[in-house]
Amino acid sequence: MTQISKVPAHEPTTVYIKPSKGLAALNLRDLWIYRELIFFMVWRDVKVKYKQTLLGMAWAVIQPVMTMLVFTFLFDRVAKLPTEGVPYPIFSFTALLPWGLFVVALNQGSRSLVAHNNMVTKIYFPRLILPMSSVFAGLVDFAIAFVILIVLMFYYQVAPAWNLLWTLPLFLLLAIITALGVALWLSAINVQYRDVNQALPFLTQFWLFATPVAYSASVISEKWQVLYFLNPMAGVVNGFRWALLGIGNGPDITLWVSTGISILIFISGLFYFRSMERTFADTI
Amino acid sequence: MATAISVKNLGKQYKIGAAETKFRYNMLRDVIVDTVSAPIRLAKAMIGKSDRRTNQNYVWALKDVSFDLEEGKVLGIVGRNGAGKSTLLKILSRVTEPTVGTVSVRGRVGSLLEVGTGFHPELTGRENIYMNGAILGMRRAEIDSKFDEIVDFSEVTQYIDTPVKRYSSGMYLRLAFAVAAHLEPEILVVDEVLAVGDAEFQKKCLGKMGDVAQQGRTVLFVSHNMSAILRLTQEAIVLNKGQMLLRAPTQEAVDFYLSSGQAQAGQRDWEVEDVPAASAPFRPISLRIKNRSGKVVDTVRSTESVIVEFEYQLDAPVTGLRVGFYLSTMRGEYVLTSFDTDAPNLFEKFDSRQAGRFISRAEIPADIFNEGRYTIGVNASSFGVRRYFMDENAIAFNVDISGAPGTHWPEPRVGPVRPRLNWKIEKIDN
């Protein structure tokens, strides 16, 4: 077997192929083996996204800033919504950070399997990689938008909350889990029912209204609070405001409700995805 | 010697007929009921309680297949379209899961049908090599160490930092193939039926396969080309309707396959169950490629005319029917389209046809084709009204060019046609 020894990076291992029963095992080992593919997919998505555009990476700045300006005009100047003492541009931009990440997951992630159907029908790789790398690619835009936020905070001389160093990473993780959970469900359903494609624009818009991005969650009356926070993104957005600006009531029952729903969507999404995975190549 | 592949009682069931139900709208009421119940069906399907038993049919694409293959052996797989060959390869390369049975595979499985998968037109050649390598399961260090070799093999060194969307299709294929060829899997599966590219490129694939086999690696080879199977494999299995009929030394297996009447060389037959219900009243029976003397053949000569014969049944009279074919290269470039009522006199006579059995026969004149393999797709439709039946990939045939113009130069010529043109050479000074 001399020719195999020419391939130092790879030892022949035996793979057992059999029908997976019920809720298939998560097979995290394969995901680990293919970790470089996740990196390459993210890198490709980022690299290709702004190719042959005049403004290039500037779009990652323009999009959230324009949204923020429109919101500022409509909800601050016209509707004069309460912002708990924070300048409205900062108030909305803080929420637009996780929201932008979520929108990418919703749109790119949900379409990821169908968009790469030639890969799905031709070769084996853990299919989880496709929605995962779509979500991770959103982190790059997130990072760029985060720099703008820092600039804005300097400009408006808003001091960050002291505990952001450890709370912000946690809320970012929560945002990723939420985004990935939804992407897992929708991408798997989309393989069989392209209705998802049709529903996405509407769903994105509806979800934006149901999330305290443009307005403060405090405008929702007390008795509806828990119900309102069944929307996992409400918890994420409020958490970001609390972590960065120190406004809102911090970890309370509403946050735990949202976090619980996020984790539920994520875990169930993983299992649903895995159980559908075996027929992706046949039904796509 | 160790066992590379061990297949036990493998079976794969597919759902068919889901599309048929779509054509059963007879009344507006049905449409409304169906539309209203769609969300309920979606919900049912999502919790796994799809209406399996009501209106969907299941078919075994592969059933009770068992075999062991030792390391370093080359195994051929023969069988007609739909026999389960590709399904078997897809299960072995883990693209799809079996319904029953188990397979154990020792080592990495690579296939030449994944050529170019994941290539992105906006990325450069260099970037695509890394991307494609990662998709095929190569480590970054492994790609680094083979990078120069891959670039040399692909012969696109000069354009390696150019986006591949600026490549010619030949360059694109060469680069894609170079990556796949350097994967060095322990087990190589080759589905020649699905192979892309022109004859030249396919030859290169077969050459690479031969090399791999000589290095002592395990190869599974699917082909309709019996001479390639005979040349490249020692042993072969014969599949028919998902079941394994025979495993034997290649010569014996090929003889069995050819004599058992399943071979489709030059002829394609449609069983009743192969035809979608939506085609009614049109029902294809058989499509034949014949040479000048009327013999059904797989290989025709470029210097002789070729007969394409399509036999079909009309279960009811049809008005405005036209039956014809598309001809394309294996690369998917169309060469021509022709229908049986193209000529005005035939159009007048056969625009309306009675129920019954028909044959539409076309003669393609001599001196048309260049060397290579061509695909014929059939189409039966009423213009602007309805398409009864279409099969884009009904049959394929080879063209031999001995005696064709210019063959005294032993060089491949580009282009799908090789007509005998009327050249004149004049000397115009004194």
Interface residues (C-beta under 8 A of the other chain):
Chain A: M1 Q3 I4 K6 V7 P8 A9 H10 P12 T13 T14 V15 Y16 I17 K18 P19 S20 I33 Y34 E36 L37 F39 F40 R44 K47 V48 K51 Q52 H116 N118 M119 V120 T121 K122 I123 Y124 F125 I189 Q192 Y193 D195 S275 R278 T279 A281 D282
Chain B: Y14 K15 L42 A45 M46 G48 E71 K90 I91 L92 S93 R94 V95 T96 E97 P98 T99 V100 G101 T102 V103 S104 V105 R106 G107 R108 V109 S111 L113 E114 T117 G118 H120 E122 L123 E127 Y130 M131 A134 I135 L136 G137 M138 R139 R140 A141 E142 E184 E186 Q215 G216 R217
